[in-house]
């Protein structure tokens, strides 16, 4: 592979990574909030998680993303805590 093509591949990988990491970080907030909804996360982790997700909370309170983030968290709560009906014998 030529040096220019290899450099181009590395640049593309870095750009994808720099875009994907913040997106995945924000998307990870939904499952964590869903787990915290029913106190599945230990109380000792609350402080750490609150600090870790501080930028997402800022987005939540200071941008128009509040409604979409609310819907996303509600979706995760439904996925994680949807009541499972018992099997009905025939």
N, C-alpha and C positions, 0 to 999 in steps of 0.2 A: 504494500500500500504506500502511496506517496506521502511525503511528510505533510503536504498541504491538506490532503484528504483526511489524514489522521488527526491533524489539528482541528479541522472542521468537525469531525466526529466528537472530539473532546469538548469543543465549544457547545455543540448541540446537547451533549449529556449534561453539562453544567447548567445550561439554560432550562432544560426540562426539570432538573433537580431543584433549581431555585424557584421555579413556579410550583412544582408539586409539593414541596415540603410545607409551605404555608397553607396550601389548600388542605393537605392531609391533617395538619395541626388543627385547623378549624373544624374539619369533619370529625375529628376524634372527640370533640367536645360533646357531641350528641350522645354517643354511647356512655360516656362517663357521667353525664347528667342523668341518663336513663338508669344507670346503676345506682347513682346516688339517690334517686327518687324513692326507692324502697330501702334505703340505708344498707345496701349491699356492700358499699365501700366502708372499710373500718373508719371510725371516728378520727383516728390518728392521721389518716391520709387527707382529711378535709382541708387542713391548713396548707399542706403542700400543694394539693390540687387547686385550691383557690389562687395561690400565687402562680402556679404553672399556667392556668387559664385566664389570668388577669387581662391579657390583650383581647381575648375573645369577649370577656365581660365588657371591656371598653367598646368593642364593636357593637355589642348587644345594646348598650345604653346610649351610645353617641352617634349611631349611624342608622340609616333606614333598614338595616338588616335584622331588626328586632323581630318582625313578624316571620320572616323566613327561618330565623334561628329557633323561634318558638315552635313553629310547625315541625322543624327537624327534630327537636328534642321530644315533642309529643309523639312523633312517629317512633322514635327509639323506645319511649316508655311503653307504647303499645306493643312493639316487637318483643321487648324483654318481659313485660308483665301481663301480657294478654292471658286472661283466664283460660285454662284448658279444661274443657268439659270432660267429665268422666265418660268412659266407654259405656254405652248403653247395651245391656245384654239383650240378645234377641230371643 
